[in-house]
Amino acid sequence: MAIIKIKKIKVRNLRNVRSGEITLVVDFETFFKANVVGLYGQNGSGKTTIVDAFALLKTLISGWIADVKLPAREKRMILAGEDKANIEIEFLVENQFGTFYVNYFVELQEDEKRLYTTAERVTYRENEKGKRSKVLLYATEEDVQIRNASLADMNEKLRVQMLVINQLARKQYMSFIFHKDLKPILQEKLTELEMQLLHNLAIDFNRDLHVVNNQNIAPLFEERIMPFSVHLERTRGSIPYDLKGPALLPEDAFYILCEVIEQSNRVLSTIIPELTIKINVITEQTLDSGEKGIRFEFLSQRGDCELPLRTESEGILKIISVLSVLIAVYNNPNACVIIDELDSGVFEYLLGELLTVIDEGGKGQLIFTSHNLRVLEVLAIKNLWFTTTNENTRYMQLKGIKEVNNARDVYLRAIQLGGQDEEVYRETKTFKIKRAFRKAGVQHD
């Protein structure tokens, strides 16, 4: 079994981040230990940008298995005033051939409709002293390089194929390197090891990468549609459940959710005492597609009391919706879960307990953003990153902290007094806020 871990992520000109970099404390000796990484900072300072970068990565590497387009222009992914953004991610990969550093770089631009790629590159090097990085694939709008061979070195047939696929990827707003039409050509041109490294990213890592952002979770609060993040042995992804009334799902999706509930119930009652979820099947019916469907509802059960799941608080609903992927981070070294605003609606002490358990006994990677400072008391400082007011150095770690120190106190002191390499908070004056409130309340004729 291959194991793939994120080592580093860099972003440039993405959203409100001109330049930022986050490195995870992981190496080939600690492959089976969890990385629980928290990202903190004031509102609008670039925390969600890291989540967006992983969502873009998921879209790009999915090209071998699905036709997924890059985001629409309305998402405003490129920093205002700039033409291009780029993301660079370093992976640690262990497979049947050995251990490797693999780097994926992508440059993005946007037309009147969507983002598209203007350059992509995959390089790798063996995990041995003195080994240098090798270019596996490099593509721009004008040229394509497979190992050391550029378009000019290829025969006419192959050159035409490459140009056609490159143009096709551009029109479809997809990755060229991970385009399904390129895969057969690569199988002929690359070694078994090189093809395996691409497979490790496009299939193995992709399968276990879960990105839970506000776009995913917003329906829970706005439309009462609860997205269950699913990580089971045979199934990954997300399945929506309508909280407003009895839900109707195809039979396959229903039984997947049943498995998720069975899995979650083993943990749920230890997190929220006495709470379990019960499945109430109402009827079977035929869907418009002709498929067999199940109409059902989830009930929250505490002792003899049963109520519809929608009566639970938003915090409990959010925990339930992501519990399957949190269980995956605990048990699966390949699980990489990115969650925006993990603390939203969740009792701070419970959040601290959950993260402590995963950090101490887990195997996968969990990267989350949060506003709740309780977590700063339970995670090691090496796993905490903070946004700065400097758009050119958007992420940093606090200095001058020993393991016995409380990172929460040091962070609050940095907000109030500074003393770090970068400013972590753009100062707000309470007297100015008071005056603004007072002026806003004055009625004008």
C-alpha positions, 0 to 999 in steps of 0.5 A, a space after each residue: 500500500 502506498 502512503 502519501 503525505 503533505 509536507 508543504 504548501 505554498 500559494 501566491 496571488 491566491 485570494 488575499 494572499 500574495 505569498 504564503 507557505 505552510 510546512 507540516 512536521 512530517 518525515 518518512 520516520 513519522 509516517 504513521 503519526 498524525 499531523 493535526 495542524 491549526 491555522 489561526 488569525 483575524 477575519 479576512 487574513 487568509 486562513 480560508 485561502 489554504 482551504 481553497 488551495 486544497 479544493 483547487 488541488 482536488 479538482 485538478 488531480 481528479 481529471 483521471 477519474 472525473 470531468 470536474 471544471 475549475 471554479 467560475 470567475 465569480 469566485 474571485 480566486 486571483 488576488 485583485 490586481 494580479 493576472 496569475 496565481 500559483 500553488 505548489 505542493 510537496 508530497 512525501 510518497 512511499 510506494 513499492 519502489 521506495 520513498 520519494 519527494 514529489 512536487 506539483 506546481 500549477 499556475 492559474 489564470 482566468 478568462 471571462 468564464 473560469 480559472 484555467 491552467 497556464 503552467 503545470 509541473 511535476 518533479 520528483 527525487 528519491 529519498 537518498 542523499 545527493 539525489 537531484 529532482 527530475 522533471 516528470 512532466 512540464 506543460 505551458 500553453 506553448 510547450 510540453 515536456 515529458 522528462 527531458 523531451 520537449 515538443 520539438 523532440 517528439 515525432 509529428 504524431 505525438 506532437 499533434 496529440 500533445 497539442 490537441 490534449 493541451 487545448 482540450 484541457 484548456 477548453 474544459 478548464 481542467 488539468 493537462 497533466 492529470 487529463 484522462 486522455 493523456 494517461 495512455 500516452 504517459 503509460 507508453 513514455 514513462 517508467 513504471 516508477 514514474 507512472 506509479 508516482 502520478 497514480 499515487 497523486 491522482 488516485 491514492 491521495 485523491 481518494 483520501 483527500 477530503 476538503 470541507 469548506 464553507 461551500 460544502 457546509 453552508 447548505 446545513 445552515 441555509 437550506 437545512 441540507 446536511 452534507 455527510 462527509 463519507 470515508 468508508 472502506 469502499 466509498 469516499 465523498 459526500 452525501 446530502 441529507 434533507 433535515 426539513 422532512 423525510 429524505 428520499 435517496 437512491 437505495 445505494 446512497 441510503 445504505 452508504 449513509 446507514 454504514 456511516 451512521 453505524 460507524 459514527 454511533 460507535 464514537 458519537 455517544 462518547 463525544 455527546 453523552 447518551 446521543 445516538 442516531 437512529 434510522 427510521 425507514 418510512 417506505 420504499 418508492 421508485 424514483 423518477 429515474 426508475 431507480 429504487 429509492 428509500 424514504 427515511 429520516 434520522 432520529 436523535 436518540 437519548 435514552 427513551 427520547 427520540 426526536 428528528 435529527 434537525 432538532 439538534 444544535 448546529 454544532 452537533 450537526 456539524 460534528 456528525 457531518 464530519 465524524 466519518 472523516 475524523 474517524 478516517 484521520 484517526 485510523 488511516 495514515 493516508 487520510 488528509 482532511 481539510 476543514 474550514 472553521 472546524 470550531 463553528 458552533 462546537 463547544 470549545 472544551 469538546 473541540 480541544 478533547 477531540 483534537 487531542 485524541 486525534 493528535 495523540 493516537 491518529 495516523 492521518 493529516 488534519 488541517 483546520 482553520 479556527 477562531 477558538 483559542 482553546 486549541 492553542 492550549 492543547 496542540 504543540 506549537 510546531 502544529 500551529 500556524 498564524 496569519 500575519 498582516 503582511 500579504 507577502 509573508 501571510 503565514 508564520 509560526 510564533 517564536 520564543 515558545 517553549 513546549 511548557 508555555 501556553 501558545 494562547 497566552 503568547 498569541 494574545 501577547 503578540 496581538 497586544 504587544 507585537 514582538 514577533 517577526 511579523 505583525 499578527 493583528 491589524 490593530 483595532 481601537 475600542 474608542 474608534 469602534 465606540 465612536 463609529 457605533 455612536 455616529 451610526 446611531 444618529 438619525 438624519 432627516 
